[in-house]
Amino acid sequence: MAFDITRARAAYPALGEGFRHFDAAAGSLVAEPVARAVHAVHTGAVANRSDAFAPGRRALEIVAEARRAVADLLGADPAGVMFGSSATSLTYLIARTVAASWQPGDEVVVSRLDHDSNVRPWVQLAAERGATVRWAEFDPATGQLPTEQYRALIGERTRVVAVTAASNAIGTRPDVPAIAALAHAAGALVYVDGVHATPHQPTDVAALGADFYVTSAYKWSGPHLAACAADPVLLETLHPLKLRPSSDAVPERFELGTPSFASLAGVTAAVEHLATLDPAATGSRRERLLTSLAAVRDYEAGLFTGLVDGLAGIDGVTLCPAPDDRCPTVSFRLGAQHPAATSAMLGDQGICAFAGDYYAWEYFQTMGLRDSGGAVRAGIYHYTTADDVEVLLEALRTAAKAAR
Ligand SMILES: Cc1ncc(COP(=O)(O)O)c(C=O)c1O
């Protein structure tokens, strides 16, 4: 069934302001049911967690529901879903916990395609523990992260392989299952950054081979809160620093302090919202999520082809190379213009597109673009229209002509 874009957009009150949003990779707009769920917690009787009275039990149920919702989104076990304030803070926490057992000479593999939040924590912990960092390189000509190199990078001393499910700069989707198979054959853990990928396609953490999969709800229509899914049996073997009186149960032992119950209710509402994006989807919430996100993927891919072809057809636009099969995210420059100036020029026309390195620090450093401003990023989300794409392209065509 064709994706109903009018229906999808109706769920986002903020679209009424009329901006053209190509900035969802930095954070999407919030879906209305999410705002309602957050509001309901703030205006209802919700206490801190307690079995003793109803408002406390509500808090307990909000947390449990959010774990079930994220588990459905990712194909994970709710008992292994941990929440934190951001993907970055969760990755630091897990990296520090995992690295506690590293010995000098142990190794960790990171990639130059990743957002810095799945690079720096591992690099810094490796330095602290005397471990060696091994770098997976992307191909600058194609934007691919070749899998074959992992055969040489992974060895018997490898403890962790950290890799992204999709690049937030150019959309590349590495072959995570193949990389994970190589890691597991060597007894290493696989930490997958799913922050960019999650809203654009169905996710199955088991099929990916992810021992940890981290995602941020504010990238998929939800509140500013992140989750990481892992096997609870694995989590039982890990012991983060924690307060003495706080729960040592899994996954609570990984959650420091009192969580935002309002945001957790918003997470559940966001997952339920994603599950409704294809109104014809039937079955369990997991099944509806798989159907809806497949419809989103196909809709976004159609628009993205038009966007990339349109950009490639503008004399003066230079695209960062990337494979055809990728998340719908493209980075480019307009002639010799500084990317920040291009972003501001578009901003003046109500078009939202970020410029810079978007924390894909290693990517832009390797490309030799970081010091001169990175690039401009345009991403498709499931509320983007063909008209939005045409407006962006026309603004760039006009600017390119004026610069000639
Ligand atoms: C691919 C990727 N990983 C990680 C992050 C960091 O997420 P958070 O802001 O939740 O720490 C981002 C944010 O832009 C991202 O795009």
The ligand as a Gaussian input file, in Angstrom:
#p B3LYP/6-31G(d) Opt

LIG

0 1
 C       24.810000       7.999000      14.656000
 C       24.719000       8.723000      15.964000
 N       25.225000       8.156000      17.063000
 C       25.152000       8.755000      18.261000
 C       24.593000       9.995000      18.403000
 C       24.554000      10.619000      19.765000
 O       23.271000      10.500000      20.290000
 P       22.901000      11.206000      21.661000
 O       22.658000      12.641000      21.348000
 O       21.669000      10.489000      22.133000
 O       24.051000      11.029000      22.577000
 C       24.057000      10.643000      17.287000
 C       23.486000      11.982000      17.408000
 O       23.424000      12.737000      16.471000
 C       24.124000       9.987000      16.031000
 O       23.618000      10.545000      14.921000

